[in-house]
């Protein structure tokens, strides 16, 4: 898998639709708020990226709303139809 470095943290690219990862923009958007999450998912709409953190199902902090096994449902129900999106995994 391909890895990227953003703000001195390494991430593994799990999925990327239509070149959705823009490292320059993500440097400003990915803050320490996301350090605790196992995954970060980003989707693009109206020229802006929206980020959401997800956990592995086995993580004690995992709830149904942020369980990575529900990613497809999240994309279908909460993202603009056909939008560019990506999923990266925090390398710990």
N, C-alpha and C positions, 0 to 999 in steps of 0.2 A: 504494500500500500504506500501511496505517496504521503509524505509528511510536509507540514509547513510550520514556520516559526512566526508567532505573533506576540509581540511584547515579551520576548525572552521565554515564551512557553511553547512547547512543541505539541502539535496536534496531528492526528492521522485523518486524512480525508477518507471518509466512508462513502459518501455520495456527493455528486455535484451535477446539477442539471444546467446545461447551457452556459457554462462559464460563470457560475454564480459567485464564486469566491473572488473578492477584490481585497487583497491584503492591505492596501493603503487605507481603505475605508474601515476594515476590521480592526486595524491598529487603534483607531479612535473609539470604536464601538465595544470591543471586548475589554471589559474592565475586571477588577478583582471580584466583582459580584459573581462572575461566571466561574471562578476558580473551583468552587465546590462541586460543580456539575460534572458528570461523566461525559456528556455530549453537549454540543451547541448546535442548534439548527437555525439557519437563517433563510428568510424568504424575502424576495424583492417585489415591491408593488409601488407604483407611482414614483419610481426613481429612488426609493429609499429601502434600506435593508432593515428588517425586524429580526431580532434574535430571541431565542427561547432556550433555556437550559433543560436538559433531560437527564434522568438517572437510569442506570442499569436496574433491572427488576430486583436484583438481589441486594441493592443498596438500601440500608435501613431508612434513609430519608425519602425513598421513592413513594410517591402517591400515584393514583391512577392518572391524574392530570399531567404528570411529568415522567411517566414511565415510557422508556424508549420503545417498548413493544407496541405502543399506541401511536407511533410516529405517522404511519399512513393515514390514520383517522384524523390526526391533527392537521396534516397537509390538506386533506380533502375538505375538512370542515372550517378551517381557520385561515387558509391562504387563498390568495387570488387564483382563479382557475388558470392553469397553464403557466404559473409564475416560475421564475428561476429560483432554485433553492439549493441548499447544501446541508450536509451533516458532517461535523468533524468530532473526533473523539479526543479527549484530553489524554495525553500520555503522561502517566504519573510515575 
